[in-house]
Amino acid sequence: MADRFRLAYLKSTGLERSDFAESFSSHDTGKMMGAFSPLPERNISETFSSEAILKQAKVDLKNPDSKVRILAVKYYLEKSYPSIPLSLLQEILSDRDPNVRAEALQSLIKFRGSIISPLLKKYLKDSDPRVRITALRGMFQYQEKIDPNILLQCLSDESTWVRRKVATLLGWAHIEGALPVLVELSRDQDPMVRRAALFSLTTIYPDESEDRLMEAMTDSDQGLRKWAKMTLEKIAARPLRRKAASLTNRG
């Protein structure tokens, strides 16, 4: 009965793949779903009471298999928030598995509310970079103004993945004070972070980026040197294209 109950409410989520695809592979997902017998989808409210669902939530969130806990998170947060008990929410966000914590934050990001912003700031200091990345995405997605101190904090993050994500996010979010942060990241010790920062600079600060691209022509990384040279050539060719188009129109 417990397995049939779990399958019914977990399948009601559609098992959609989240942005945080790195949490587990599609191969793992296939194995996980293969452990259950297929049942017709139904409206969960027609079959089980909210009390029974909450009871099962507490059971599944203690399951030793983190994949079961992740699926439970997706159901309870996405289907029950904001009515989910705060004590249960705190338990989910304190899970020992970073993938579960990241999935919980990812689900919460879909909701606006006063509780979300403090949680994102808190888990920006999580011990696992996957959780910090998820918190960053949420902050860039929903907050109108990000505290510059948060961006400065990310500059010294021990994870290359986090620093690179900051550089990428700044490329599409018009954040006040982003220029000095991107310039600093363009001198990061990791070439992939430097390239991400330079790409964002050329996107939102095209005029200010040319000097940094010139510096990158002598970068220690061969791939970055080639990319900087190619980018500068494209920038140099733009006025020529406009001029050529103008002369053609006159003719």
Secondary structure, DSSP 8 states (H G I E B T S, - for coil): -HHHHHHHHHHTTTT---S-GGGS-HHHHHHHHHTS-------HHHHS-HHHHHHHHHHHTT-S-HHHHHHHHHHHHHHHTTSS-HHHHHHHHT-SSHHHHHHHHHHHTTS-STTHHHHHHHHTT-SSHHHHHHHHHHHHHH-SS--HHHHHHHHT-S-HHHHHHHHHHHHHS--TTHHHHHHHHTT-SSHHHHHHHHHHHHHH-HHHHHHHHHHHTT-S-HHHHHHHHHHHHHHHHHHHHHHHHHHHHH-
